Amino acid sequence: MKVAITALIIIAAVAAAMLLLLLYALAVSRHIPKRLRNIKKNESPLFAGEHSQIGAHRAGAGIAPENTVMAFSLCLDNDKFKVDELEFDLHTTKDGKLIILHDGSLDRTTDAVEKYGRKNIRPSDLTYAEIRELNPGENFVTDDGKTPFKGLRGPDIPDSLRIPLLEDVIDIIEEHGSYLYSIDIKDSGETGRKAADALINLINSKGIADRVIVASFNNDIISYLRRVHPDVQRSIGVIEGVLFYFACAFNIKLNKEKLPFKAVQLPANQFRIIKCGTERFVRYCHSLGIAVQYWTIDDIDEIKRLSSIGADCIITNVPDRMYSIFNL
């Protein structure tokens, strides 16, 4: 009992200290000039030019079934809009294949529940051949409420709609030009570490490492990248992000040569207390040679605002709409 009470007291004390630190940071930040010197001279392709780069979230989840070759092809091969960056996610199959998929389950986007008679079917439960039998467009809904791919089964599912392999997607993208990539490793633990190794080996062999941002929400994968692949161009981790936010709030002069990440990818002002979608935050990042990317922004006015404060890339489900506001 005493041990439990002591543990609760420690947890409460830590929580109170963190809250006080947050409140203090917010108070202090008001007295720091909004406009920090914007040092954005960098040879890295991650930094934007005249306006923010257009990032297609899950290859454009608002215009085609997410993370499919159909979506990638729509972003790459049309005369109505263009994108600068393709953002997508990695999972590992039962037989060790790296596939493009966001969720930890196949339930939401495919007909997996119908086919296998149970819920919460993970990609690691199935071989790649089994996953290729599914329809990732099953629940895709267009802006006008239509479901054009619902009910497709077997040979009626076009290859461009089936869940693709990472290597195949990279080859398709590279055939169309020099694009940026944001690749999010979704697996954790040993599976995630193997995925990280395979991903980094692949992007190095393809000669595209300088155009790829490796990301993960799993702190164990971020720690692994930091320890085993320190030279990989990656985004900020969750814990790193919290610490970095406080560094910005206090205007701490960090040593940019020692920062292990090259980009911050985060929401803008979706949180009530912590707001990173500010000109001050962007300039602080740029002063350290860090590119700033915001997700997932579909509101046109917010896209305009973030571009005006210097965001390097805005990751959106509707890259066609974003393109239109920069190319009127």
Order of alpha helices (4+ residues) and beta strands (2+ residues): alpha-beta-alpha-beta-beta-alpha-alpha-alpha-beta-alpha-beta-alpha-alpha-beta-alpha-beta-alpha-beta-alpha
